[in-house]
Amino acid sequence: MAVTTTHMIKPLTADTFRAWLSLVQKHNGVWGGCYCSYFHGDTERTIKSEYDGPTFKQRLVAEGVAHAALVFDGDDVIAWCEYGSPLELPRIYHRKEYDAGENKPAPWRITCFFVDRDHRRSGVAREALDGALELIALAGGGEVVSFPNELAPGKRTSSSFLHNGTRAMFEKAGFSFERHIGKSKTVMRTTVPPACG
């Protein structure tokens, strides 16, 4: 029997922010109250320390410097994949090690995933990743780098450890492994062609 999905990918915008926020609030702000803002820095108009998590993220969305592919199931967001430029997402784990080996910085990076606890281990993280790549294509495409975790074969781990997905998921999406950073992080890269039309 074929499995069908009614999921739809939409970008994080002022129009989809409330649906995104509902998922975040269902999970107590996710990742210890991060509100998907850990990888963001201050902007010229918004200083992170001056706002609570939801307000900070909403301001970045309004400024056009917060991007994510949202997986919708009907009216509900059930997962997302955060992406953006290095300027939008300057904070990454093992930054010094990454920078030391980076000869040609990519214009796009993918930094974070989150999946509703009621939809985990069902493939929606991969849907979110594919959605992010589609949105990057619509924005002109280009090289995309990410930092997924590499797990030992057969090892299971907490989803909080896998905030950036797994090497295996990225390989299936067409990313190439470049190197390790830190204990279990990888640097993986792909090139997304611009969308036609």
C-alpha positions as CSV (number, residue, x, y, z in Angstrom):
1,M,0.0,0.0,0.0
2,A,1.4,3.4,-1.0
3,V,1.7,6.0,1.7
4,T,0.4,9.4,0.8
5,T,1.1,12.6,2.6
6,T,-0.9,15.8,2.8
7,H,2.1,17.7,4.1
8,M,2.9,21.1,2.5
9,I,6.1,23.1,2.7
10,K,5.8,26.8,3.4
11,P,8.5,29.4,4.3
12,L,8.6,31.0,7.6
13,T,7.1,34.4,7.1
14,A,4.9,36.9,9.0
15,D,1.9,34.9,7.7
16,T,3.2,31.6,9.0
17,F,4.8,32.8,12.2
18,R,1.8,32.1,14.4
19,A,1.6,28.4,13.2
20,W,5.3,28.0,13.8
21,L,5.0,29.6,17.2
22,S,2.3,27.2,18.2
23,L,4.6,24.2,17.6
24,V,7.4,25.9,19.5
25,Q,5.2,26.7,22.5
26,K,3.8,23.1,22.5
27,H,7.4,22.1,23.2
28,N,8.3,24.7,25.8
29,G,10.3,26.9,23.4
30,V,12.3,23.8,22.1
31,W,16.0,23.1,22.9
32,G,15.6,24.6,26.4
33,G,13.7,27.7,25.4
34,C,15.8,28.6,22.3
35,Y,12.8,29.5,20.1
36,C,15.1,28.6,17.2
37,S,17.3,31.6,17.8
38,Y,20.6,30.0,19.0
39,F,22.4,30.3,15.7
40,H,21.2,33.9,15.1
41,G,23.2,36.9,16.1
42,D,22.1,40.5,16.6
43,T,21.1,42.7,13.7
44,E,21.4,46.4,13.2
45,R,17.8,46.8,14.5
46,T,17.5,43.9,17.0
47,I,19.7,43.0,19.9
48,K,19.0,39.5,21.1
49,S,19.4,40.2,24.8
50,E,16.8,42.9,24.7
51,Y,13.9,40.6,23.8
52,D,12.3,37.4,24.9
53,G,12.7,34.4,22.5
54,P,9.4,34.7,20.6
55,T,9.7,38.5,20.1
56,F,13.4,38.2,19.0
57,K,12.5,35.6,16.4
58,Q,9.4,37.5,15.2
59,R,11.5,40.6,14.7
60,L,14.1,38.7,12.6
61,V,11.3,37.3,10.5
62,A,9.9,40.8,10.0
63,E,13.4,42.0,9.0
64,G,13.7,39.1,6.5
65,V,16.7,37.6,8.2
66,A,15.2,34.4,9.6
67,H,14.5,31.6,7.2
68,A,13.0,28.1,7.6
69,A,11.1,25.5,5.6
70,L,8.0,24.6,7.6
71,V,6.2,21.3,7.2
72,F,2.5,21.8,7.5
73,D,0.0,19.0,8.2
74,G,-3.2,20.9,7.5
75,D,-3.0,24.1,9.5
76,D,-0.4,22.8,11.9
77,V,3.4,23.1,11.6
78,I,4.9,19.7,12.5
79,A,8.5,20.3,11.6
80,W,11.0,22.8,10.3
81,C,14.5,23.2,8.9
82,E,16.3,26.4,9.6
83,Y,18.5,27.8,6.8
84,G,20.1,31.1,5.9
85,S,23.3,33.0,5.1
86,P,26.3,32.9,7.3
87,L,25.6,36.5,8.2
88,E,22.1,35.5,9.4
89,L,23.3,32.4,11.2
90,P,26.8,33.2,12.5
91,R,26.8,30.9,15.5
92,I,27.6,27.3,14.8
93,Y,29.2,24.7,16.9
94,H,33.0,24.3,16.5
95,R,33.1,27.6,14.7
96,K,36.9,28.1,15.0
97,E,37.6,24.6,13.7
98,Y,35.1,25.0,10.9
99,D,36.5,28.4,9.9
100,A,40.1,27.1,10.0
101,G,39.4,24.5,7.3
102,E,37.0,26.6,5.2
103,N,38.5,27.8,2.0
104,K,35.4,28.8,0.2
105,P,32.4,29.7,2.4
106,A,29.1,28.7,1.1
107,P,26.4,31.4,0.7
108,W,23.8,29.2,2.5
109,R,23.9,27.1,5.7
110,I,21.5,24.7,7.3
111,T,21.7,24.9,11.1
112,C,18.7,23.3,12.8
113,F,15.7,21.0,12.6
114,F,12.8,20.4,14.9
115,V,10.1,17.8,14.6
116,D,6.9,17.7,16.7
117,R,7.1,14.8,19.2
118,D,3.9,13.3,17.8
119,H,5.5,13.0,14.3
120,R,9.1,11.8,15.0
121,R,10.7,9.0,13.2
122,S,8.2,9.4,10.3
123,G,10.4,11.1,7.7
124,V,9.3,14.7,8.2
125,A,12.8,15.9,9.0
126,R,13.8,14.8,5.5
127,E,10.7,16.6,4.2
128,A,11.9,19.7,5.9
129,L,15.4,19.4,4.5
130,D,14.0,18.9,1.0
131,G,11.8,21.9,1.5
132,A,14.7,24.1,2.6
133,L,16.6,23.1,-0.5
134,E,13.6,23.9,-2.7
135,L,13.3,27.4,-1.0
136,I,17.0,27.9,-1.5
137,A,16.6,27.1,-5.2
138,L,13.7,29.6,-5.5
139,A,16.1,32.2,-3.9
140,G,18.7,31.6,-6.6
141,G,20.4,28.5,-5.4
142,G,24.1,28.1,-4.7
143,E,26.3,26.1,-2.4
144,V,24.8,24.9,0.9
145,V,26.8,23.7,3.9
146,S,25.5,21.9,7.0
147,F,26.9,20.3,10.1
148,P,25.0,17.0,10.8
149,N,25.9,14.5,13.4
150,E,27.6,11.2,12.5
151,L,26.3,8.4,14.6
152,A,28.1,5.1,15.3
153,P,26.2,2.2,13.5
154,G,23.3,1.0,15.5
155,K,23.6,3.8,18.1
156,R,20.4,5.6,19.1
157,T,20.6,9.0,20.7
158,S,18.4,11.8,22.1
159,S,16.7,14.0,19.5
160,S,18.2,17.0,21.2
161,F,21.6,15.8,20.2
162,L,20.4,15.6,16.6
163,H,19.3,19.2,16.3
164,N,21.1,19.3,12.9
165,G,20.1,15.9,11.6
166,T,22.3,13.0,10.7
167,R,25.0,12.5,8.1
168,A,23.0,9.6,6.6
169,M,20.0,11.9,6.0
170,F,22.1,14.5,4.3
171,E,23.9,11.9,2.1
172,K,20.5,10.7,0.9
173,A,19.6,14.3,0.1
174,G,22.7,14.6,-2.1
175,F,25.2,16.2,0.2
176,S,28.9,15.2,0.1
177,F,30.9,14.6,3.3
178,E,34.0,16.9,3.6
179,R,35.4,16.5,7.1
180,H,34.7,16.1,10.8
181,I,34.6,18.9,13.3
182,G,34.3,18.4,17.0
183,K,33.6,14.9,18.3
184,S,30.7,13.9,16.1
185,K,29.9,16.8,13.8
186,T,30.5,16.7,10.1
187,V,30.8,19.3,7.4
188,M,28.7,18.4,4.4
189,R,28.0,20.3,1.2
190,T,25.9,20.4,-1.9
191,T,25.1,22.8,-4.7
192,V,21.5,23.7,-5.4
193,P,20.7,24.9,-8.9
194,P,18.4,27.9,-9.2
195,A,14.8,27.1,-9.8
196,C,13.7,27.3,-13.4
197,G,11.3,30.2,-14.2
